[in-house]
Amino acid sequence: MRFEQTFMNFILHHQEKHNRTYHFLILMDALISAAKHIQQYYLTGALRGDLGLAGGVNVQGEDTMRMDQIAEEITIHYLRSSGRVIHAISEESEEIIAMDTEGGRYFVYFDPLDGSSNVSHGLPVGFLFGIAKRNLDGREDGHLRPGKDYIAAGMFVIPTGIFTLALKDSGTWRFHIDETMNFVKPIRMMLPEDSKTWELSFNEANRCSFAKAVQTWIAQKESEYTFRYLGALAGDFHRILSNGGIFMYPAIVNHPKPEKNRPQGKLRLMYEAAVVALMCHEAGGDAVDEAGIPILEIQPREYHQRTALYVGSKSLVDEIAQILRG
Ligand code: AFP
C-alpha cells in the first residue's frame, strides 16, 4: 500500500522545525474542519435545495445564497471553538466578529464561499482565508493588516478537495483530500518559468471597460497564451498557480454606463487579493493593484476594502505593473 504524508503531520514537523507553538495547529485544525464540513454540505446541497438564492443581501449589496450563510455559520463555529481567534473578518458580516478577545492569538480574514455565481450550478467555489497574529509588542492596530504581515494564507477549492496553503517565508503547498477525508501529499508549488503553459484569466465581458493602456497590453498578449475563466477566484488562481500566466480583475473605468464603473476594483483586499498575493509570492510570482503597487504592501483602511488585482507569473506582473505606474 502507498501512504502519503498528511497535512497535520506536515504542519507539525513545520512548527517543530521552526520552534513554534502549537496554537497555529489548533487554528489550522479549525479551518480544515470548517472546509470539510462546507464541502460535505456543498456536495449534497442540490439534493436538499440549499443551492438556491436565500433572498437576502450581504454587506457588499449582493444577493446571498443559502450556502453562503451555511458556510459562514460553519466557519464561525469552528474558529470560535478553537479558542485561538481574537477577531475574524468575514465577507458575509459587515462588522468585525469578536471571538476570544482576551486569550486569542490570531486574526482571521475569510470568505467562506467565494464565487457565488457557481453555487446554483454546483461548480467550484473557494474558501479563502488569511491569518495575522496578535501584536505582542506594541499597540493593536484594529486588525487592519497588510498582506505582508499575514503569517499564512490559503484556499480550499470546494468541492474538489484541493487545499493550497502559503506559509510566510516557507513556501506555497498544495494538498489533496484522500478517501479518509484527510488532506495529504504536500506538493511545493512554484510557478512554471516556461511560458508554454501560461494562461490569461479575466472576465472578457469587461474588457472594453478597462483602462486603455490595459486593453492595449491585453491585445499584445492574447495571441501568445490560452484563455481560461471560471468566475471563482480560487479556481482561476488555482490554474495560474499550476500553469503560470496572469489572473486579472482590473478597475472598471470605461463602462458605457458610468454608474457601473468600479475604479476601486471589485475584489476584496483582505480576504481575496492579499490571500492569493501571498500564495503567489511564496510560489515565485507577484501581485499588484491598478496603480502598480504590490498588493502585499497595501495598508487596508477598512475591512471590506476593494482593489483591482493583477496576480501571477512575475515577468507578466512586472510588465503590466510598469504600464500601470505610467
Ligand atoms: P461572487 O462571489 O460575487 O460571485 O464573486 C466572486 C469574485 O469575487 C471572485 O471569486 C471572482 O474572481 C470574481 O468575483 C468574478 O467576478 P465577475 O463575475 O465579475 O467576473
Boltz pocket constraint, residues with backbone or C-beta under 6 A from the ligand:
constraints:
  - pocket:
      binder: B
      contacts: [[A, 62], [A, 113], [A, 114], [A, 115], [A, 116], [A, 117], [A, 118], [A, 203], [A, 231], [A, 232], [A, 233], [A, 234], [A, 236], [A, 266], [A, 267], [A, 272]]
      max_distance: 6.0
